[in-house]
């Protein structure tokens, strides 16, 4: 995936009623700020990961009590329904993603999806996770030869580390002037490289949203915990001002 991708199926951002969209997106942002060898029967969401790994050419897939992974590798991907709401127009689902790592962790992320049915809402949340997070985890912890995810060397506290920066994904209203996601992603990566990160793997999630040129929800998360310092730094970046609502999200791993 390249930075040209502008949408993220994370809420009803493109639903007909823009005011409802803005309220829903704010609620969503708060939620966000927060050949197989099988040893157990996978859940439907874990079956999604089985298929995703198969599509990446993996044949040594295992499913156990911790989730889905590769034989000989301790990383496991697991997803389960965390919240569900239904109304006359469809369903909204919040999925908890829990990723067991070879060392440290787990990575925990909550992603929302909406759809006409619960299944469609769940599928939307799963696709959101794949667009923003899955390739980073796959390259950093499961298959270092994966050609789809970029990795670069950065200096952190005077030590050379590897940075796996996922695509910065945007959602929101249609715009006359698109946001330069590549430039904003580089600035976020610079902020991450300047953090006093200790040894071992670390993961960072950044969310920024604005409307009528004013920041709305801005949040940065380090190793599953909110970080006020990085949140403040992200908010101070020169984000493009637009009258329309937009939100961006990026997931980064440093090893």
C-alpha positions in Angstrom: 0.0 0.0 0.0 1.2 3.5 -0.8 0.5 6.8 0.8 -1.9 7.6 -2.0 -4.6 5.6 -0.1 -6.8 8.2 1.5 -9.7 6.3 3.1 -9.9 4.1 6.2 -13.1 2.0 6.7 -13.1 2.8 10.4 -16.5 4.4 10.8 -19.3 6.0 8.9 -17.1 8.8 7.6 -18.8 8.8 4.2 -22.4 8.2 5.3 -24.9 10.7 3.8 -25.5 12.8 7.0 -22.3 14.7 7.6 -23.3 15.8 11.1 -23.9 12.2 12.1 -20.6 11.3 10.6 -18.8 13.9 12.7 -20.4 12.7 15.9 -19.7 9.1 15.0 -16.1 9.8 14.1 -15.5 11.5 17.4 -16.9 8.5 19.3 -14.8 6.3 17.1 -11.7 8.3 17.8 -12.2 7.9 21.6 -12.5 4.2 21.1 -9.3 4.1 19.0 -7.5 6.1 21.6 -7.9 3.3 23.3 -1.6 -25.3 4.5 -2.5 -25.0 8.1 -1.5 -27.0 11.1 -4.2 -26.3 13.7 -4.2 -27.2 17.4 -7.6 -25.6 18.1 -10.6 -24.4 16.2 -10.2 -20.7 15.2 -12.8 -18.1 15.7 -14.3 -16.3 12.6 -12.0 -13.4 13.3 -9.0 -15.7 13.6 -10.0 -17.4 10.4 -9.6 -13.9 8.8 -5.9 -13.9 9.8 -5.5 -17.5 8.5 -6.7 -16.3 5.1 -4.6 -13.2 5.3 -1.4 -15.1 5.9 -2.3 -17.6 3.2 -2.7 -14.6 0.8 0.8 -13.6 1.8 2.1 -17.0 0.7 2.4 -18.6 4.1 1.9 -22.3 4.3 3.2 -23.1 7.8 0.2 -21.4 9.6 -0.7 -22.5 13.1 -3.7 -21.7 15.3 -3.5 -22.3 19.0 -5.0 -20.8 22.2 -3.1 -17.6 21.7 -4.2 -16.9 18.1 -2.9 -17.3 14.6 0.8 -17.4 13.7 3.6 -19.2 11.9 5.2 -22.4 12.9 8.5 -21.7 14.7 7.5 -18.1 15.5 6.0 -17.0 18.8 4.0 -14.1 17.4 0.3 -14.6 17.5 -2.6 -12.5 16.0 -5.9 -12.7 17.8 -9.1 -10.7 17.5 -12.4 -10.8 19.4 -15.5 -8.7 19.6 -15.3 -6.2 22.4 -18.5 -4.1 21.9 -21.6 -4.3 19.7 -24.4 -1.8 19.1 -27.4 -2.2 16.8 -29.9 0.2 15.5 -32.4 0.5 12.7 -29.7 1.3 10.1 -27.2 -1.4 11.0 -24.5 -2.4 13.5 -21.3 -0.9 15.0 -18.7 -3.3 16.3 -15.6 -2.7 18.3 -12.9 -5.4 17.9 -10.1 -6.0 20.4 -6.9 -7.0 18.7 -4.3 -8.7 21.0 -0.9 -9.5 19.4 1.4 -11.8 21.4 5.1 -10.9 20.7 8.3 -13.0 20.9 9.4 -10.6 23.6 7.5 -7.9 25.4 4.0 -7.0 24.6 1.3 -7.8 24.0 0.2 -5.2 21.5 -3.4 -4.3 22.3 -5.6 -2.2 19.9 -9.3 -1.4 19.6 -10.8 -0.8 16.2 -14.4 0.0 15.3 -16.3 -0.9 12.2 -19.8 -0.2 10.9 -22.1 -2.0 8.5 -25.6 -3.1 7.6 -25.0 -6.3 9.6 -22.8 -7.3 12.4 -20.7 -9.5 10.0 -20.2 -6.5 7.7 -19.2 -4.2 10.6 -16.8 -6.8 11.8 -15.3 -7.2 8.4 -14.8 -3.4 8.2 -12.9 -3.4 11.5 -10.7 -6.2 10.4 -9.9 -4.5 7.1 -9.1 -1.3 9.0 -6.6 -3.2 11.2 -5.0 -4.7 8.1 -4.6 -1.3 6.4 -2.9 0.3 9.4 -1.3 -2.3 11.6 -1.1 -5.8 10.3 1.7 -5.3 7.8 3.8 -3.6 10.4 3.5 -6.5 12.8 4.0 -9.0 10.0 7.2 -7.5 8.8 8.6 -6.6 12.2 7.8 -9.8 14.1 6.8 -12.6 11.6 8.4 -12.3 8.2 11.3 -9.9 7.8 11.5 -10.7 4.1 8.0 -9.3 3.4 8.4 -6.7 0.6 5.2 -4.8 1.2 6.2 -3.0 4.4 9.0 -0.4 4.6 11.7 -0.5 7.2 14.5 2.1 7.8 17.4 2.6 10.2 17.0 5.4 12.7 19.1 6.7 15.6 17.4 6.5 18.9 19.3 7.7 22.0 22.5 7.3 19.9 21.7 3.7 19.0 20.8 2.5 15.6 17.3 1.0 15.6 14.9 -0.3 13.0 11.7 1.6 12.4 8.6 0.0 10.7 6.2 2.8 9.8 2.9 1.8 8.5 1.0 3.9 6.0 -0.6 7.0 7.3 -4.3 6.5 6.5 -6.9 9.2 6.1 -10.6 9.3 6.5 -13.2 12.0 6.3 -15.1 14.2 3.9 -14.2 14.7 0.3 -11.7 17.5 -0.1 -10.7 19.9 -2.8 -7.1 19.9 -1.6 -5.8 16.5 -0.4 -3.6 16.2 2.7 0.0 15.4 2.0 0.2 12.2 4.0 3.8 11.5 3.0 5.1 14.7 4.5 3.0 14.4 7.7 4.1 10.7 8.1 7.8 11.7 7.9 7.2 14.4 10.6 5.5 11.9 12.9 8.4 9.4 12.3 10.9 12.1 13.3 9.0 12.7 16.6 9.1 8.9 17.3 12.8 8.7 16.6 13.4 11.5 19.1 11.7 9.7 21.9 13.8 8.2 24.8 13.0 4.6 23.9 14.6 1.9 25.9 15.8 -1.5 24.6 13.4 -4.0 23.2 10.5 -3.5 20.8 8.1 -0.5 21.1 4.9 0.3 19.3 3.4 3.7 18.7 -0.1 4.7 17.5 -0.9 8.2 16.4 -4.3 9.7 15.7 -5.0 13.3 14.6 -8.3 14.8 13.6 -9.5 18.4 12.7 -12.6 20.2 11.5 -12.9 23.8 10.3 -9.1 24.1 10.8 -9.3 23.3 14.5 -7.8 20.1 16.1 -10.4 17.7 17.5 -9.2 14.5 19.0 -5.4 14.1 19.1 -3.9 11.1 20.7 -0.5 9.3 20.8 0.0 5.9 22.4 3.2 4.2 23.4 3.2 0.5 24.2 -0.6 0.6 24.9 -0.4 3.6 27.1 -1.2 7.3 26.4 1.8 9.6 26.3 1.1 13.2 26.9 4.5 14.4 25.6 4.1 12.7 22.2 0.5 13.8 22.0 1.5 17.4 22.6 4.2 17.2 20.0 1.9 15.6 17.4 -0.7 18.4 18.0 2.0 21.1 17.4 2.9 19.8 14.0 1.8 22.0 11.0 -1.1 19.9 10.0 -2.9 21.1 6.9 -6.0 23.1 7.8 -9.2 22.2 6.0 -12.8 23.3 6.5 -13.8 19.6 6.0 -13.4 17.0 8.7 -10.5 14.6 8.4 -8.7 12.1 10.6 -5.4 10.3 10.1 -4.0 7.3 11.9 -0.5 5.7 11.8 1.0 2.7 13.5 4.8 2.4 14.0 7.1 -0.2 15.5 10.7 0.4 16.7 13.0 -2.5 17.3 
